Amino acid sequence: MTNRHAVVVGAGIGGLTAAVALHRRGWHVTVCERAPEPPATGAGIGLAPNALHALDAIGIDVARAVGSAVPATMGVRRPDGRWLTRVGTAHMATRYGVAPLAVPRPALTATLAAALPPAALRYGTEVAGVDDAEGPATVRTAAGPDLLCDLVVAADGIHSPLRRAYFPTHPGLHYIGETAWRALVDAPDLRIPAMSETWGRGERFGVTPLADGRYYLYATAVVPPGTRFADPRTELRQRFGTWHEPIPALLDRVARLDPADVLRNDLYDLAAPLPRLHHGRIAWLGDAAHAMAPNLGQGGCQAVEDAVVLAHLLPAGEGGYGRNAADPADPAVADALAAYTAARRDRTDAVRLRARRVGRLGAVRNPVVAAVRDLAVRAAPARLALRGMDDLFNGFRLPSRQGPGSGTPRYGVVRAGKEKR
């Protein structure tokens, strides 16, 4: 095997998953993150079966690391509390091999970071640019020194500077018409058994029990981009305080939070697919590659898939920390990046478009249209709705490796559901 060095730009979930997957393929990995330290607070993330299978493929057992509490049911409700559709998570576990799991983002990033050598992580290191020549790439950091590497993983988020630099004619981001609030609250006394999303008219409210016993709350509203709110806690109370329980009780807990702990962001997705997910020695993943609306809960899940597939396709390495060199002629890396685009571009763009369509359904404001929507969702059998998620939840695959330098497989193909792994 050949010594190979990858620089990962961004220490979010996608970037850290890529770093772990590459490290376990024998690569020397350097993760550059501009934030001064790992996040101590933040929102939750739902890991669907496809993401859990992808993490399992690289030896990350999320349930063992952060807890395995799974709600009994999940579904969609009306503001008066009536269920439009719901399904038992035990049935999902039978169908897909594992039930969805929701965890705090800081706990997941800490788990991934712990799987890396401490020397791999460089917080407070902002990447100023990447010089991507025919041979090795040079990563320029704001504080220096430059890093020479065989591969750059651009996991630099929805506003990816590297995407803008290398795809300057791409239309960029598209405002999907909604803003979102997110918060984590402690409410052990409420004992909420279900993961739910409630649809109103132009507004939604989600409640997700987390593996550590807390609740991840999110809400959306159709507003013009850049709308400002004096106090997010008051805004949430005014919009959702009369909705069904346990929403008012949870908003009581939100009222006790510091306003800074209620995150608010306008929601964007990528206006159009990138022409490819690589350029030279750079590979894009996650929001940097295919930012999508959160309506399917697949943004982070697709980033995890990206990371695992990318590392799987790349040739194996023989890492050694402290090294800052690269192979000037390594065609195996170029071949693998082309295969990565082929494996991931169509799937991720299909999920991006599907998330946009589902968001439009949930954001309906016209009362007549909303009533028709609710009736249609209620009339559809839950098993039919679940079957419609098969391509997402059963869709993770590790493609075959081909070509010279592919190395000995370190982990095999993952097939979810009824097939044996």
N, C-alpha and C positions, 0 to 999 in steps of 0.2 A: 504493500500500500504506500501511497504518497502522502507526505505531510500536506495538509490543506488548511487554510485559514479563512474563516468567515467572519465578517463584521455585521452584526445585527443592529440596525438603527431603530431604536425604540424598545422599551422594556414593558410593553403592554402584554396582554395575554397571547396574542399572535406571535410577537417577537420572542417572548420567553419560551413559548412552545417550540418555535423553530430552533432556538438556541439549544434546548434540551435534546431535541431530536437529532440535531447535527452533532452535538457532543457525544451522543450515544452511537453515532455512526463513525466516531473516531476523529472528528474535526476539532481543530483548535478554534474556539469561539470567543469573540469579544463583543459584548453588548454595550452599546453607547446609548445612554439615556440622559436627556437634558435636565430632568427633574433632579434635585439634589439628593433625594433619598426615596426609598420605596414608599408607596402610598400606605398611610395608616388608616384612612377612612375612605369611604366611597360607596358605590351602589352595589347591587347584587348582579349576578349573571345566571341565566338559566342555561344549563348544559343539556341539550337534547341527546337522545341516544346516539346519533351520528357522531357528535363531539366526544361523548364518553368512550365510544369504541375507538375513535382516533387516538385519544389520550392513552387508552389501554394498550394500543399498538406500540407505544414507546415506553411502556412500563409505568405510567402515572395512574395510580388508583386514587381518584379524587375522593371517593366515599371514605376510604380508609384515612386519608389525610385530613379532611375537614368535616367529616360527619356524613351520615347516610339517612337522615330524616327525610322522608318523602311524603308529600301530602296524599291523602286517600283518593282525591278526585281533582280534576282540572276541567275548566270549561268557561263559558261565556254567560253573563247574566244581564238583566235589564236593571235600570236604576231602582225599581221597586223590589228587586231581589229575585224575581222569577228567573229560573234557569232557561236559557235558550238552547244550550247544548252542554253536555258534560260527559266525561269518560273516566273510568277508574284507572288509576296508574298501575294497578296490578295487571290489568288487561294489557296495558302498554308494555309492561315488562315482559309479558308472555309473547307479545307480538314482535317486539324489537330486541329482546335479549336483556334489556335493562330499562328501568324507568327513568324519566327525566330527573335531574337533580339541580337544585338552585343553591348557589353558594355566594358568600360575600366575595367581591372581586379581590380585595386585599389578601384574603386567605388563599385564593387560587394563585395569585401572583407570587405569594410567599412560598407556596408549595413548589411551584416551578423553579423559582430562584434557588431553593434549597437543593435542587437536583443538579445544580451547576457548581463548578469550582468557584470559590470566592473571587479569584483573579479574573474570572470571565466578566464580571459585572462592573461597569464603570458609570456610576451615577454622577450627575453634575458635569456630564460630557456632551456638549452640543455638537452635532455634526454640521459643519459649515458648507459642505459640498462633497461631491464624489466625482473624481476624474476617472471616467470609465473608458479606458483605451482598449485596443485589441487584446492585449494581454491582461496582466493583473490590474485590479482597480486600486486607486488611492483614495482613501477616506480622509478628508481634511476636517479636523476638529477645531473648535474655536480656541481652545487652549493649547493645542498641539500635544504631542507630535502627530504627524501623519501616520496612517495605518495602511500598509500594503497588504492586499488580500486577494484570494482567489474568487471570492463571492461577497456581494453585499446584499443583505436581506432588508429591503425597504419596508419596515413595519412602523412607519412614522405617522400613522394616523390619517384621519379623514381629510385634514388639510395638507397632506403630504407634500413637503417642499420638493422631494425627489420626483414625485409624479409631475409636479408643475415644471420642473427643470427638464425632464426628459420627454414629456408629452406636451409641449407648449401650445399646441393647437387644439388640444382636447377641451371640450366645453366646461369641464370642471364639475362643480356641485350644483344640485337642483334642490331648492327649498320645497319640501313636500306639503307645506301648508299648515304645519302644526308645531307647537312648542311643547316641551315635556318637562315635568318635574320628577325628581327621584329622591328617595330618602330611605334610610334604614332605621327601624324603630324596634325597641324592646317592648314586648307585650305578652309575656308568658302566660298571663292569666286569661287571655282571650281564647287560647286553644283553637285556633282557626284550622279546620281540617282540609281546606281546599285551596288550590291555586286557581284564581279566577281573574277574569277581565270583564268589567262591566261597561256596556256600550250605551251611551246616551245619544244626544243629537249634537254632533260636533265635539264631543267630550268622551273620554274614556278613563277608567280607573282600574289599576291592576294591583292585586294582592298576591304576594308570593312568599310562602313560608320558606325560610332558609335552613340549611343543614345545621347551623349553630343555634337555632331556636329563635332567632330574630325574624323580622318580616321586612321584605323589600317591597316598597310601595312605588308605583309610578302612575302618573296621570298625564293626559294630553288634552290639548284644546286647540281648535282651529282659530288662529290669530295671524295678523300680518307679521312678517319677519321683523325682528328687532323690537317687538313690543316689550315695554318695561313694566314691572310690577313692584310696588313699594315694599311689600312683605310677602314672600311666597307662602308662608303659613296662613296668612289671612286670605290670600287668593284661593288657596285650596279649600279652605273652609267655606268661602262664599260659593264656590262652584259645586262642591261635592258634599257639603255638610248635611243635606237632606236625603242623600241616597241611602240605600239599604245598609243595615249592619253587616259586617263590622266596620264599614267605612267611617262613620262618625266617631266610633271609639278609637280607631287608628289615628284619625285626625287629631284627637285629643292628645295622643302621644307626639304627633308631629308638632303640635303647639309648644311642647316643652323643649324642642330642639333649638339649637342656635340657628338663626336664619342661614348662616353659611353652610350648614349641614344639609340643607335642602337644595339639591343641585337643579339647575334649570338650563336647558339648551334648546334652541331652535333645531328642528330635525331636517337633515339633508340626506340625500343619497347621491350617487354618481349619476350625472345627467345622461351618460352614454357609456357603453363598455370601453375599456382601453383596447387599443388594437392588438395588444399582446401583454402578457404579464411579466415580461422580461425585456431587458435591453443590455446587450453585452454581458457583463458579469453581474448585473443587478436583477434581482427578482422582487416583485411587489407582492404583498399579501395583506389580507384583512381589509380594513377600511381604506388603506392606501391604494389597494387594488380594485376594490369593488364596494365602496361604501353603500350600505343599504338601510332602508327604514327598519325600525326595530319590531315591525308588526308580526313577524314570524318567530322572533327570538333566535334568529340564525346569524346575526352579524358576527358575534364572537365564535359561534360554532363553525362557521365557514372559515374564519381565520385559523382555528385549530386544525381543520381539515387541510387548508393550504400548507400550513407549517409541516405537518406530518408527511404529506405527499411530496413536498419539495425535498425534504431530507431523504426520503425513501428513494427518490429518483437520482439524487446526486451520488457520485462515486464515493466509496468509503475513504476515510482519511486515517491518518495516524497522528493524532494530536499531541502537542507538547507545549505547555503554557510558557509564556515568556517569548515565544517566537513571533517575529513580525516580518514574514517573508511570504512569497507566493511563487507558484510555478508559472513562468512566463508563457508556457505553451501547454495548455491543459484542455484539449478538445472535449474531454469527457464532461467537463463542467458545462460547456456551451451546449452540448447535445442534451444534457439533463435539463437545462433551463428551457430549451425548446419543447421538450417532452412535458415539462411542468405547465407551460402555457396550454398545450394541447389537452392535458388532463383536467385543468381547472377552469379555464376561461368560460366555456359554455355552461357548466354547472353553476358557477357563481353568478353569472349574468342572469340565468333563469331564476335563481332564488331572488336576486335583486328586483327583477320585474314583478315577481309574484308578491314580494313584500310590499311593493308600491300599490299593487291592486288591492290587497287585503286592507291596507291603510285607508284607501278611498272608501271601502265598504264601512269600516269602523268610524270614519269621520263624517258620515252623512249627517246633514243638518236639517234638511226638509222633513217635517214631521210625517208626511204621507209616505215618502220614500223610506224613512227610518222604520215605519210600521211594517211596510212590505218586507224590508230586509229582515226584521225580527221574525216575522211569520215564516219566511223562507228558511232561516237558520233553524227555527224550532221544528219545522216539518221534516228536515233532513235527519235520517237516522244517525245516531252517534257513530255506529260502526262504519257508515259510509264516509262521514267526515274524517274518521281516523284512517280509513283506507286511503283517503286523499293525501295523507302525510307520509305514505310509504316511501315515495321517492326521496323525501328529505331524510327521514329517520333511518331508512335502510339504504341510503344512497352512498355511504362512505365506502370507498374502495382504494386499495393501494394498487396502482397499475404495475404491470410487469416492468422490470428493469431490462434494458437492452443496451447493447453496444459495449465497447471496451471500457475498462475501468469502473465497471458497475459494482464490483466488489461482491463479497459473499453476503447474501441477505442477512440482516440482523433481526428482522421481524417479518412475519409473513402476512399474507393477505387477510384482512378482517372482513368477515361476512356476518352481518347482524341477523337478528331474528331467529328463525327456526334452524338455520344452518349452523353446524358446529364449527367452533373456532379452534 
